Amino acid sequence: MAKHFEDYLKSQACFFLFLLVLLLLVVPHRCSTVPNTPSRPPSNFMAMFEAAMHEVPSGPNPTSNK
């Protein structure tokens, strides 16, 4: 009985991982196809996230030296 339960848990874990990967692949395409309207939090969040990523210096920046 325990063997069947372990197999069930493994299949559930694989299925969950598959769904997670599928979600990660689908969501960016969904966000890029919707129009950027103020009433959609996901697109605003992605825009803020991208802006924050661009603001982070990736190394020594010669243009920011004073």
SVG drawing of the C-alpha trace seen along z (x, -y; Angstrom):
<svg xmlns="http://www.w3.org/2000/svg" viewBox="-9 -65 43 67">
<polyline fill="none" stroke="black" stroke-width="0.4" points="0.0,0.0 2.8,-2.4 4.5,-1.7 1.3,-2.8 1.1,-5.9 4.7,-6.9 4.1,-6.4 1.0,-8.6 3.0,-11.3 5.7,-11.2 3.2,-11.4 1.5,-14.3 4.9,-16.1 5.8,-15.6 2.4,-16.8 2.7,-19.9 6.2,-20.7 4.9,-20.3 2.0,-22.7 4.5,-25.2 6.8,-25.1 3.8,-25.5 2.6,-28.5 6.0,-30.1 6.1,-29.7 2.5,-30.9 2.2,-33.9 4.9,-36.2 3.2,-35.7 -0.2,-36.5 1.1,-39.6 2.8,-40.8 -0.4,-40.3 -2.7,-42.3 -2.9,-46.1 -1.1,-48.2 -4.1,-49.6 -4.0,-51.1 -6.6,-48.6 -4.4,-45.6 -2.0,-45.1 0.1,-42.3 1.3,-44.4 2.0,-47.4 3.9,-45.1 6.0,-43.7 6.7,-47.2 7.8,-48.3 9.9,-45.1 11.6,-45.7 12.3,-49.3 13.8,-48.2 15.9,-45.6 17.2,-48.3 18.0,-50.6 20.2,-48.0 23.9,-48.6 25.3,-45.5 28.9,-46.6 31.2,-49.6 29.4,-52.3 31.8,-54.9 29.0,-57.4 27.8,-57.6 31.2,-58.7 31.2,-62.3"/>
</svg>
